[in-house]
């Protein structure tokens, strides 16, 4: 049976809604004492720190805010909680004392390693579940979805 556009859009909406509700790190709060949003901030920091420009310097809150597409005060609140729990620390920029950069603590690095390993196992399970062909197809489709969303939102 061929679906019309309205049915397809409704099904797509439902699929995105179901995926959105899934927590890749469902036990992060109990295991690490942080929220899902704080975990996403940590992943954002980790990704940004792999960039040569930020390596060994840390990342500014404004950069995190831009990457995550949320307001700086929201990120500041998350960083404050993460700092209070010992996952990150704020450091003055060596060249400009007005600039504060965020870096991982040893505890933060350890949590990120565990979380990254958990995410890898989760995605490996998805690949095993779907099989190689469907995983390759899904990856290609998700990249196209991301391209479309970025184009429409910029």
ZAMARGU-4260 file (C-alpha; in steps of 0.2 Angstrom, whole numbers, plus 5000, padded with zeros to 4 digits):
<rodrens>
0) 5000/5000/5000 | 5007/5017/4995 | 5005/5030/5008 | 5001/5048/5004 | 5012/5063/5010
5) 5002/5067/5025 | 5003/5049/5032 | 5022/5048/5028 | 5025/5065/5038 | 5014/5058/5052
10) 5024/5042/5053 | 5041/5051/5052 | 5035/5063/5066 | 5031/5048/5077 | 5047/5040/5073
15) 5057/5055/5078 | 5047/5057/5093 | 5050/5039/5099 | 5069/5041/5095 | 5070/5058/5105
20) 5063/5049/5120 | 5076/5036/5120 | 5091/5039/5132 | 5107/5032/5125 | 5114/5034/5143
25) 5098/5029/5153 | 5108/5026/5169 | 5120/5041/5169 | 5110/5050/5183 | 5112/5035/5195
30) 5130/5030/5189 | 5138/5047/5187 | 5126/5058/5196 | 5123/5069/5181 | 5108/5073/5170
35) 5106/5068/5152 | 5108/5086/5147 | 5125/5087/5157 | 5131/5071/5148 | 5127/5079/5131
40) 5137/5095/5137 | 5152/5083/5141 | 5151/5075/5124 | 5151/5092/5116 | 5166/5097/5126
45) 5175/5081/5122 | 5171/5083/5103 | 5177/5101/5104 | 5193/5097/5113 | 5198/5085/5099
50) 5199/5100/5088 | 5217/5106/5086 | 5212/5124/5090 | 5205/5120/5107 | 5217/5106/5111
55) 5227/5109/5127 | 5218/5126/5129 | 5200/5121/5134 | 5184/5127/5126 | 5174/5143/5130
60) 5156/5142/5136 | 5151/5153/5121 | 5158/5139/5109 | 5148/5126/5118 | 5133/5136/5117
65) 5135/5139/5098 | 5138/5120/5095 | 5123/5115/5105 | 5112/5129/5099 | 5107/5134/5116
70) 5109/5150/5126 | 5125/5153/5135 | 5116/5155/5152 | 5109/5137/5150 | 5127/5130/5146
75) 5134/5140/5161 | 5121/5132/5173 | 5126/5115/5166 | 5145/5119/5168 | 5142/5125/5185
80) 5134/5108/5190 | 5147/5098/5181 | 5161/5108/5190 | 5152/5106/5207 | 5152/5087/5204
85) 5171/5087/5199 | 5169/5083/5180 | 5176/5099/5173 | 5185/5115/5179 | 5186/5133/5173
90) 5203/5140/5169 | 5208/5157/5164 | 5215/5159/5147 | 5234/5161/5147 | 5233/5175/5134
95) 5218/5184/5139 | 5213/5184/5157 | 5195/5189/5153 | 5192/5173/5144 | 5187/5157/5154
100) 5190/5140/5147 | 5182/5123/5152 | 5193/5108/5154 | 5190/5090/5160 | 5196/5084/5176
105) 5203/5067/5178 | 5186/5062/5185 | 5178/5070/5169 | 5190/5061/5158 | 5186/5044/5166
110) 5167/5047/5165 | 5169/5051/5146 | 5179/5036/5143 | 5165/5025/5151 | 5151/5034/5142
115) 5160/5033/5125 | 5163/5014/5128 | 5145/5012/5133 | 5139/5022/5117 | 5150/5011/5106
120) 5143/4995/5113 | 5125/5003/5111 | 5128/5007/5093 | 5137/4990/5090 | 5121/4982/5096
125) 5111/4992/5084 | 5123/4987/5070 | 5121/4969/5075 | 5102/4971/5076 | 5100/4979/5059
130) 5114/4970/5050 | 5128/4977/5039 | 5117/4982/5024 | 5103/4991/5034 | 5116/4999/5045
135) 5125/5007/5030 | 5109/5012/5023 | 5103/5020/5039 | 5120/5029/5041 | 5118/5036/5024
140) 5100/5042/5027 | 5104/5050/5044 | 5118/5059/5035 | 5106/5066/5022 | 5093/5070/5036
145) 5107/5080/5046 | 5112/5089/5030 | 5094/5094/5027 | 5091/5099/5045 | 5107/5110/5045
150) 5102/5118/5028 | 5085/5122/5034 | 5090/5128/5051 | 5104/5140/5045
</rodrens>
